[in-house]
Amino acid sequence: MAETINTNSYKANLEVFSDTLQKLAATDRNIVAVTSDSRGSGKLVPFGNKYPAQIVEVGIAEQNLVGVAAGLASCNKKVFAVSPACFLTARALEQIKNDVAYSNNPVNLVGISAGVSYGALGSTHHSLHDFAALRAINNITIVAPADNFETEQAIISAAETNTPIYLRFGKKAMQSLEEMPSAKFEFGKGRVIRTGNDIAIIATGEAVYPALQAANKLKEEGVAATVVSMHTIKPLDTELLAKLATQCGAIVTVEEHSVYGGLGEACASYLLQHGFSKPFKIMGIPDEYTVTGSQQEIFDHYGISEKGISDTMIALLSK
């Protein structure tokens, strides 16, 4: 049975991040937020007002942000370093590689306004490279929550994890995807939203909702699709991936990221190297500077939409 969407009450994942961090900080003085002139955009003004001794502002200095966060983490602080994803994972990539991952400092790197969330600000402000860049770095978990449930669970888990993590958030309010009865959240384990053996749609972050919309549309046409929120890009849930490749007739991946180096290529690499051969399509942003527009307009242009995904699924199944 298809899962329903609860549209009565939902927030931007960043708001849930802030709410959850405040709850954790209320009983744990080691919770620390570090921001790079991003307290407002990161929804951390309430956190700073409540816990002024547990927030550090470094200004527009992303490399310093990561260095300071790494130093605090080395002193047993549970650090959440918050900055726009486009700058955090490009300008401070060397510090992420060396100060955090190589030095094994358990910093929670929080990339905000990710993907094409900045819309018309254009390619300079879009983070369509972050999965690719960070997947190539050892010792870092990469997580892109799809809804409020996954966000809350990811922040709670991150505060309890003693290794580096990258958490990726967009800006818009996210519909709650009701979970299967047995669904749980765990880093490295995909979340199955609905099941069907004709085709599998593996999506991540804010691309999961349009993937579910597409699956629900095709159900009316007799196509049964599995929809997975692959919230953890690294480590990838290869056990689930192998199961889907065995049970389903085709696989589509959907992401708010370049088609190079992200979720789709991670899935394709595993499947090809382990002998699976199924019709397969990567959906994301092609190798070009994006068109100008809002996030939704960009999604629609590149087919990351109910119609675009469902049309791709039909085309793949007809091969």
C-alpha positions as CSV (number, residue, x, y, z in Angstrom):
1,M,0.0,0.0,0.0
2,A,1.3,3.5,-0.9
3,E,2.3,5.6,2.0
4,T,0.4,8.9,2.5
5,I,1.8,12.3,2.9
6,N,1.0,14.3,6.1
7,T,0.7,17.9,5.0
8,N,-1.0,19.2,8.2
9,S,2.2,20.0,10.0
10,Y,5.7,20.2,8.7
11,K,8.7,22.5,8.9
12,A,11.9,23.2,7.0
13,N,14.4,20.6,8.1
14,L,16.7,23.4,9.3
15,E,14.0,24.4,11.8
16,V,13.9,20.8,13.1
17,F,17.7,20.8,13.3
18,S,17.6,23.9,15.5
19,D,14.7,22.6,17.7
20,T,16.5,19.3,18.2
21,L,19.8,20.9,19.0
22,Q,18.2,23.1,21.6
23,K,16.6,20.1,23.3
24,L,20.0,18.3,23.3
25,A,21.8,21.4,24.6
26,A,19.4,21.7,27.5
27,T,20.9,18.7,29.2
28,D,24.3,18.6,27.6
29,R,26.7,21.6,28.0
30,N,29.1,19.9,25.5
31,I,26.8,20.6,22.6
32,V,28.3,23.6,20.7
33,A,27.3,25.3,17.5
34,V,29.8,27.2,15.5
35,T,28.6,29.5,12.7
36,S,30.2,31.6,9.9
37,D,27.8,34.6,9.9
38,S,25.1,32.0,9.4
39,R,23.2,32.1,12.7
40,G,20.1,33.5,11.1
41,S,20.1,31.4,7.9
42,G,20.9,28.3,10.0
43,K,17.9,29.0,12.2
44,L,20.2,29.2,15.3
45,V,19.1,32.6,16.7
46,P,16.8,30.9,19.3
47,F,19.7,28.5,20.2
48,G,22.1,31.4,20.6
49,N,19.6,33.3,22.8
50,K,19.0,30.3,25.1
51,Y,22.6,29.1,25.2
52,P,25.0,32.0,24.5
53,A,27.9,30.1,26.1
54,Q,27.4,27.2,23.6
55,I,27.6,29.1,20.3
56,V,30.7,30.5,18.6
57,E,30.5,33.0,15.7
58,V,33.6,33.2,13.5
59,G,32.3,35.5,10.8
60,I,32.5,35.0,7.1
61,A,35.5,32.7,7.4
62,E,34.6,29.1,6.5
63,Q,38.2,27.8,6.8
64,N,38.4,29.2,10.3
65,L,34.9,27.7,11.1
66,V,36.2,24.2,10.4
67,G,39.5,24.7,12.2
68,V,37.8,26.1,15.3
69,A,35.2,23.3,15.2
70,A,37.9,20.7,14.9
71,G,39.7,22.2,17.9
72,L,36.6,22.1,20.0
73,A,35.8,18.5,19.0
74,S,39.3,17.5,20.0
75,C,38.5,18.8,23.5
76,N,35.4,16.5,23.7
77,K,32.8,19.1,22.6
78,K,30.0,17.8,20.4
79,V,30.3,20.4,17.7
80,F,27.9,21.3,14.9
81,A,29.6,23.6,12.4
82,V,27.0,25.4,10.4
83,S,27.6,27.2,7.0
84,P,26.1,27.4,3.5
85,A,26.9,24.1,1.8
86,C,28.4,25.7,-1.3
87,F,31.0,27.5,0.8
88,L,31.6,24.9,3.5
89,T,32.4,22.1,1.1
90,A,34.5,24.1,-1.4
91,R,36.2,26.9,0.4
92,A,37.0,24.8,3.5
93,L,37.5,21.5,1.8
94,E,41.2,21.3,2.8
95,Q,40.3,21.8,6.4
96,I,37.5,19.2,6.2
97,K,40.0,16.8,4.7
98,N,42.9,17.4,7.2
99,D,41.6,19.0,10.4
100,V,38.4,16.9,10.6
101,A,38.6,13.6,8.6
102,Y,42.3,12.9,8.7
103,S,42.6,14.0,12.3
104,N,39.5,12.1,13.2
105,N,37.9,15.0,15.0
106,P,34.1,14.2,15.4
107,V,32.8,17.4,13.9
108,N,29.2,17.5,12.6
109,L,29.5,19.6,9.5
110,V,26.1,21.1,8.7
111,G,25.7,22.3,5.1
112,I,22.7,24.6,4.8
113,S,20.8,26.0,1.8
114,A,22.2,23.0,-0.1
115,G,21.6,21.9,-3.7
116,V,19.9,24.6,-5.6
117,S,18.1,26.1,-2.5
118,Y,19.5,29.5,-3.2
119,G,17.6,29.4,-6.5
120,A,18.2,32.6,-8.6
121,L,21.5,33.4,-6.8
122,G,22.9,31.0,-9.3
123,S,25.7,28.5,-9.7
124,T,28.1,30.3,-7.4
125,H,25.7,29.6,-4.6
126,H,24.6,26.1,-5.6
127,S,26.2,23.1,-3.9
128,L,26.0,20.4,-6.6
129,H,29.5,19.1,-5.9
130,D,29.4,18.4,-2.2
131,F,28.6,14.6,-2.3
132,A,31.3,14.1,-5.0
133,A,33.9,16.0,-3.1
134,L,33.3,14.4,0.3
135,R,32.7,10.9,-1.0
136,A,36.4,11.0,-2.1
137,I,37.5,11.7,1.5
138,N,38.0,8.9,3.9
139,N,36.4,8.8,7.4
140,I,33.3,11.0,6.8
141,T,29.7,10.0,6.9
142,I,27.5,11.9,4.4
143,V,23.8,12.3,5.3
144,A,20.9,14.2,3.5
145,P,17.7,13.8,5.5
146,A,14.4,13.8,3.5
147,D,11.9,15.0,6.0
148,N,11.4,16.2,9.6
149,F,11.6,12.7,11.1
150,E,14.9,11.9,9.4
151,T,16.3,15.3,10.4
152,E,15.5,14.9,14.1
153,Q,16.8,11.3,14.2
154,A,20.0,12.4,12.3
155,I,20.8,15.1,14.7
156,I,20.2,12.9,17.7
157,S,22.4,10.2,16.2
158,A,25.1,12.7,15.2
159,A,25.4,14.0,18.8
160,E,26.0,10.4,19.9
161,T,28.5,9.5,17.1
162,N,32.2,9.9,17.6
163,T,33.3,10.3,14.0
164,P,33.0,13.1,11.4
165,I,29.6,13.6,9.7
166,Y,28.4,15.9,6.9
167,L,24.7,16.8,7.2
168,R,23.0,18.4,4.2
169,F,19.9,20.6,4.5
170,G,17.8,22.7,2.1
171,K,15.5,25.6,3.0
172,K,11.9,24.7,2.2
173,A,9.3,23.1,4.5
174,M,9.4,19.3,3.9
175,Q,6.4,17.1,3.8
176,S,6.5,14.2,6.3
177,L,6.9,10.9,4.6
178,E,5.0,8.4,6.8
179,E,7.3,5.5,7.4
180,M,6.6,1.8,6.9
181,P,5.7,0.1,10.2
182,S,9.2,-1.5,10.5
183,A,11.1,1.6,9.4
184,K,13.8,3.0,11.6
185,F,16.5,5.6,11.2
186,E,20.1,4.5,11.2
187,F,23.1,6.0,9.5
188,G,24.1,3.7,6.6
189,K,20.6,2.1,6.2
190,G,18.2,3.3,3.6
191,R,14.6,4.0,4.6
192,V,12.0,2.2,2.5
193,I,9.0,4.5,2.1
194,R,6.8,2.1,0.0
195,T,7.3,-1.2,-1.8
196,G,6.7,-2.5,-5.3
197,N,8.7,-4.9,-7.6
198,D,8.3,-3.2,-11.0
199,I,10.9,-0.5,-10.4
200,A,12.9,1.0,-7.6
201,I,13.3,4.8,-7.1
202,I,16.3,5.6,-4.8
203,A,16.3,9.2,-3.9
204,T,17.9,11.4,-1.2
205,G,17.2,14.7,0.6
206,E,14.6,17.0,-0.9
207,A,14.4,14.8,-4.1
208,V,12.6,12.0,-2.1
209,Y,9.2,13.7,-2.1
210,P,8.8,14.2,-5.9
211,A,10.0,10.6,-6.3
212,L,7.2,9.4,-4.0
213,Q,4.7,11.6,-6.0
214,A,5.9,10.0,-9.2
215,A,5.5,6.5,-7.7
216,N,2.0,7.3,-6.5
217,K,1.1,8.6,-9.9
218,L,2.3,5.5,-11.6
219,K,0.5,3.2,-9.2
220,E,-2.7,4.5,-10.8
221,E,-1.4,3.2,-14.1
222,G,-0.5,-0.2,-12.7
223,V,3.2,0.3,-12.0
224,A,4.3,-0.9,-8.6
225,A,7.4,1.0,-7.4
226,T,9.6,0.8,-4.3
227,V,10.6,4.2,-3.0
228,V,13.7,4.5,-0.8
229,S,15.1,7.5,1.0
230,M,18.8,6.8,0.8
231,H,19.6,9.5,3.4
232,T,23.1,8.2,3.9
233,I,25.2,8.6,0.8
234,K,28.3,7.2,2.5
235,P,28.4,4.6,3.8
236,L,25.9,3.4,1.2
237,D,23.3,0.7,2.1
238,T,24.7,-1.9,-0.3
239,E,22.6,-4.7,1.3
240,L,19.4,-2.9,0.4
241,L,20.8,-1.9,-3.0
242,A,21.5,-5.5,-3.9
243,K,18.1,-6.6,-2.7
244,L,16.4,-4.0,-4.9
245,A,18.5,-5.0,-7.9
246,T,17.4,-8.6,-7.4
247,Q,13.7,-7.9,-6.8
248,C,13.0,-4.9,-9.1
249,G,12.9,-4.7,-12.9
250,A,14.7,-1.4,-13.1
251,I,16.3,1.3,-10.9
252,V,16.2,5.1,-11.0
253,T,18.2,7.3,-8.7
254,V,17.2,10.9,-8.0
255,E,19.3,13.7,-6.3
256,E,19.6,17.4,-6.1
257,H,23.3,17.2,-7.1
258,S,25.4,16.8,-10.2
259,V,24.8,13.5,-12.0
260,Y,28.6,13.1,-11.5
261,G,30.0,11.8,-8.2
262,G,26.8,11.6,-6.2
263,L,24.2,9.0,-5.1
264,G,23.6,7.7,-8.6
265,E,27.2,7.0,-9.4
266,A,27.7,5.4,-6.0
267,C,24.8,3.0,-6.7
268,A,26.0,2.3,-10.3
269,S,29.5,1.6,-9.2
270,Y,28.4,-0.9,-6.6
271,L,25.9,-2.7,-8.9
272,L,28.3,-3.0,-11.9
273,Q,31.2,-4.2,-9.8
274,H,29.0,-6.8,-8.1
275,G,27.5,-8.3,-11.3
276,F,24.0,-6.8,-11.3
277,S,22.6,-5.8,-14.7
278,K,19.3,-4.0,-14.7
279,P,18.0,-0.9,-16.6
280,F,19.4,2.0,-14.6
281,K,19.1,5.8,-14.8
282,I,20.7,8.6,-12.8
283,M,18.5,11.7,-12.5
284,G,20.1,15.0,-11.2
285,I,21.6,18.1,-12.5
286,P,23.5,17.6,-15.8
287,D,27.1,18.8,-16.5
288,E,26.2,22.5,-17.0
289,Y,25.7,25.7,-15.1
290,T,22.1,25.6,-14.0
291,V,19.2,27.7,-15.4
292,T,18.1,30.7,-13.4
293,G,15.0,30.3,-11.3
294,S,13.6,29.1,-8.0
295,Q,14.4,25.7,-6.6
296,Q,11.1,24.4,-7.9
297,E,11.6,25.9,-11.3
298,I,15.1,24.3,-11.5
299,F,13.7,21.0,-10.4
300,D,11.0,21.2,-13.1
301,H,13.5,22.2,-15.8
302,Y,15.7,19.2,-15.1
303,G,12.9,16.7,-14.5
304,I,13.2,16.3,-10.7
305,S,9.5,16.4,-10.5
306,E,6.5,14.1,-10.4
307,K,6.1,14.3,-14.2
308,G,9.8,14.2,-15.0
309,I,10.5,11.2,-12.7
310,S,7.4,9.2,-13.8
311,D,8.2,9.8,-17.5
312,T,11.7,8.6,-16.9
313,M,10.4,5.5,-15.1
314,I,8.0,4.6,-18.0
315,A,10.8,5.1,-20.6
316,L,13.2,2.9,-18.6
317,L,10.6,0.1,-18.2
318,S,9.8,0.2,-21.9
319,K,13.4,-0.7,-22.9
